[in-house]
Amino acid sequence: MAKRAASGEKGSIPWGGSIPRLARSLSKTDFMLLLLTGDTIDAQEALRMGLVSKVVPHA
């Protein structure tokens, strides 16, 4: 999920409650960064933002 938007394409906006849920879960800075840039983030950045609770090594 950290690599692609929920709809599967970079630059698209995932509707259906995803935006408000993301806004409540992230800091304002992180939320705006993801929403306005469409940049991808790696697992460590997702962990820092609180989007995931644990990062494990690739098997």
C-alpha positions as CSV (number, residue, x, y, z in Angstrom):
1,M,0.0,0.0,0.0
2,A,2.9,2.3,0.6
3,K,4.0,2.0,-3.0
4,R,0.6,2.6,-4.8
5,A,-2.5,4.6,-4.3
6,A,-5.6,2.6,-3.1
7,S,-7.0,2.9,-6.6
8,G,-3.8,1.6,-8.1
9,E,-2.5,4.6,-10.1
10,K,-0.2,7.4,-9.0
11,G,-2.0,10.7,-9.0
12,S,-5.5,9.4,-8.5
13,I,-7.5,10.2,-5.4
14,P,-8.9,7.2,-3.5
15,W,-12.5,8.1,-2.5
16,G,-14.8,6.1,-0.3
17,G,-13.7,7.5,3.1
18,S,-9.9,7.0,2.6
19,I,-9.1,10.7,2.6
20,P,-10.9,11.6,5.9
21,R,-9.4,8.5,7.5
22,L,-5.9,9.4,6.4
23,A,-6.4,13.0,7.6
24,R,-7.3,11.7,11.1
25,S,-4.4,9.2,11.1
26,L,-1.5,11.5,10.0
27,S,0.0,14.8,11.1
28,K,-1.2,17.7,9.0
29,T,2.2,18.0,7.4
30,D,2.4,14.3,6.4
31,F,-1.2,14.2,5.2
32,M,-0.7,17.2,2.9
33,L,2.6,15.8,1.6
34,L,0.9,12.6,0.5
35,L,-2.3,14.2,-0.7
36,L,-0.7,17.0,-2.8
37,T,2.5,15.4,-4.1
38,G,1.4,11.9,-4.9
39,D,4.9,10.8,-4.0
40,T,5.5,7.2,-3.0
41,I,6.9,6.4,0.4
42,D,9.0,3.4,1.5
43,A,8.3,1.1,4.5
44,Q,10.5,3.1,6.9
45,E,8.6,6.3,6.1
46,A,5.3,4.6,6.5
47,L,6.4,3.4,9.9
48,R,7.5,6.9,10.9
49,M,4.2,8.3,9.8
50,G,2.3,5.6,11.8
51,L,0.7,4.1,8.7
52,V,2.1,0.7,9.7
53,S,3.0,-0.7,13.1
54,K,5.9,-2.9,12.1
55,V,8.4,-3.3,9.2
56,V,9.9,-6.8,8.6
57,P,12.8,-7.8,6.4
58,H,12.0,-9.0,2.9
59,A,11.9,-12.8,2.9
